[in-house]
């Protein structure tokens, strides 16, 4: 037998030499025949299998040698070293080695010989780690084929084994990119493993951890590859991101982190699927670039929608915190844009769902505002304001549709909408307050431009269909948002920069509306912008301050820009404070805010001229309470008196004029004894006894103009203007703000000017009362002129011009004195007021004159390019008196 075998080997070697020199088909046949005979001889009984190895390729023999007879003995290390040396020495054999190992592994998997499977995978891992040449590419295909076989098996151990091998492969950096390799199968399989529902909890956790680690390996491998864009395709992200979020959702104690979350330890990563998934999710987002950021974020919204995680939204908030802290700062606006788009898509959902999305947006913008947020600033505010209007519309619609139905469901819906509205306000305010100063001023202008004003329909925020109640709700919420944006805004060094005219004019318009809450919000916003030295907290609460120096007020010398600002806008500020004190629905907070406004103007903008103007304003406010031409309640009158007392006490100590301080202190002491309801400490108590009238009070209870003029004149103040009562100018805001007309008030005060000498206060009060009675009698006469009978006595009174001539002389004298002593700003304001009133009258006359009369045939109106005729019934037409008989 040995002779036959040796002869066969000799024949085979001779044939090989002949084939190399001169190929011949007959020799090939002879060689094939010798090999067949040899194989038949080898299979003969007598255990001669050792002769087979001599005829097999060397790589197969080396691979077979690493497998022991008993799989429990493990990999044969000596033979494994030989195989490794052979693979490194002959890298062209790697593809054959891999294919043969794959063949053996597939056979062992089918036959459930898992011990040999473990040995094969261990050998593959060692070959992967040892070989780093370009020839590894064909070997990788066999390797991935074997890993796929393991992942397809139903055994958890084999799935974990395949995952571990793939993770080791993912950590290998290849020299050249692979343009044909794809990982679609591995993405799908690893994602399925992340959702494992195995009955055994330990095995289920092990499989999920393996799936997460596999996804992490895919991400690392594809991102480092030249063709890394394939992993960011939507079909892959729709599998990877929900799989990670599904495991992150299992965290029981989610802590809402205010800063960048701390990285978990290595032990937690390996044992806890939630921690490992969160770490993988961070790594995925950290590798995202500009072009694929949206593909990574959109599956998050789909997962939260599918699992209904917006209410409650703790998990959603935590997810977006992870997203915002993981992505690069310059890509933050992508997340904000996607959130806004999702909010628009879910605008018809329940209020709590929308509130959850807005809360997520709040957390996102809170982090993004600290860095670069790109061009999305105005888009954020515009979208939020649009949803604010929608929420108010839904609330009012539910209220109207639920008339007569159960009140419980109505109140619950309204409360839910209030949650949405508060979330929007909080988001707007928080976002604006965290913006850079140059952007915050633009946002202030943007929000202020959205506040609807009665009579003006040019605002981009449409509230025409909401009615008065809806418009009021929008106004309040926008002003609350503006209040949050302006809090802590101290960037403006000058008052002109903090309160530019395009912002100040619309801001002060709501202060004339008949709503105390609106006026409070306007004053609070004004305080945020005026108070540049943080003195507002020291002035909180209206009270008589014994020693102002204890407050340690911070102030700087008034600049030229501030002087110019107060000259230009001072009368406007005084006017709104004056009119704000005359509102009947004022409460204690209104008086406190008005007092704070006067005090802040004194601190930030007061020079000698401004001090005189503020004193004139205070005396005018005192006249409001004494004369009561607006029929204010007694509480309001006493509140105004208390406001004047508190402010003059503060002002006298700020300018430090001893005589002025003495007069103010004397009046306050007298009030403490005789009229405590004129002081803020008493009038704003719950059980304060109010007087029945103020006409019987002595003049020592009031602050007198002549006493103040004497005290300030000795200290170098120009007190000539103190003799001129303060007169607020009339503008279009009075008509647009739906407040009662103040034309009568102005007409009274314009005509009242004192003589050459400063008269006593009682004389002024008496004169004002007489003028008030005269105007009221004129009003009654105008109302009754059509019904009164014409008698001889009436004609006699009309012919008698003696009294009228004296009144005309007195009026001319007062007008001359007014132009001699009144400041230029007031004279210009009065002339402007008369010009505006005249212009309005002429506009009304021209409108009535030019407008054609109504016709029964109808009037043509053009809408969207089409002509429409609107007929007017005859019984509704108004004919001139001469045409009716």
Helices and strands as residue ranges (DSSP letters): H 2-21, H 25-42, G 49-51, H 58-65, G 71-73, H 77-89, G 91-93, H 94-110, H 114-130, H 136-152, H 156-170, H 184-194, H 201-224, G 228-232, H 234-248, H 266-271, H 273-286, H 293-306, H 314-326, G 329-331, H 332-345, H 351-368, G 374-376, H 377-401, H 407-433, H 437-450, H 467-486, H 495-498, H 501-509, G 510-512, H 516-530, G 536-539, G 548-551, H 560-580, H 588-605, H 608-627, H 634-655, H 658-674, G 676-678, H 680-683, G 699-701, H 705-713, G 720-723, H 733-736, H 743-750, H 761-784, H 792-799, H 802-821, H 824-850, E 859-863, E 866-870, G 874-876, G 881-883
